[in-house]
């Protein structure tokens, strides 16, 4: 039993790296997404790329997981591949950040 518990504790990485896709269109989105991720207990680094929509993470698997991080991001109005933000959370973002609106997406391409 002790061997099993010891191996389970070593299986979790305190500096796990992952990349998740997060919808957004601008630098205000970037700030909101990164803050939501970094405020999640166990997240050490969160950098979102406006062009690729990739959020690169370093986090402690003993304290959090990708689902929890995705929920934190969805709570501030941004969709991830696995979790969609509620309409209430999405509607709370700045009008410039309405990434679901094609006209807003087009405005940010220029």
N, C-alpha and C positions, 0 to 999 in steps of 0.2 A: 504494500500500500504506500509506503514511504517513497519508493522508487517512482511510482506512478505520479504522486503529487509533485515530486521534484522535477520530473520531466515535463509536466504540464506548466509549471512556473517558468521553465526555461523556454518553452515553446512560444511564449508571448514576447514580442520584441518591443523594447522601450524606445526604439528609434525607427519604427516602421515607416516606410515611404509608400505613397500611393498617389495616383492622379485620378481625379474624378471630373466629369464634365458638368459645368454649371452655366446656365443661361444668364446672359447679361449683355449690355451693349456699350458701356462707357466707364470712365474712371470713377464716377460716383458708385456704379455697380461694383467695381473692383474693391473700393473701400468697404462697402457694406458686406460683400461676400467674405473678404479676408477677416474683417472684424468678427463676423458671426462664427467663422471657423476657429479663429484663435481664442475666442471666448469659451469654446467648448473645452471642458476639463480634459487634459491630456494632449491637446494639440500644441505642438512646439513651433511649427512654422506653417504658414499658409500663403501661397503666392498664386494669384489668379491672372491669367493672360487674357487680355481683352480680345485679341485676334483669334486665338485657338479655343477659347472658353474652357481651358484646362486649369484646374486648381491643383497645384502640386502641394502635397502635405507631408509633414513629418509629425508623427504622433506616437503616443505611448499606448500600445495595444492592451496593456494591463488596466488602463483607465478609460479608454473609449474605443469606438469602432467606426467604420465608415458610415454605417446606418445612422448612428447618433450625430455624426458631423453633418450628414446630409439633412437631417431633421432640423438642426440649428440653422442651416443655410435657408431651407424652405420657410422657416419661421420668420425670416426677414424679407421674404418675397421672391426668392429665386429658385427656379426649378433645377433639379439635378436629374441625372439619368434614372435614378430609382425613386425619387420622391418629388411630387409636384407641390408647389406652394399653394396654399389655400387662396381663394379669390380675395378674401379679406386681406391677407398678407401682401399679395401681389398689388392690390389696389392702393396700398399704403406707400408704395415706392413713388419716388418723384416722377412726374410725367415724362421726363427725358429718359427714364429708365424702363419704360414699358416695352420690354423686349419681345413680348408676344404680339405686338402691333407691327405689322409689316412696314407701315409708314415710318415709324420710329427707327426700325432696323435700317431702312433705306437712308434716312437722315444721317445715321452714324457711319455709313459706308463712305461718305464724302470727306 
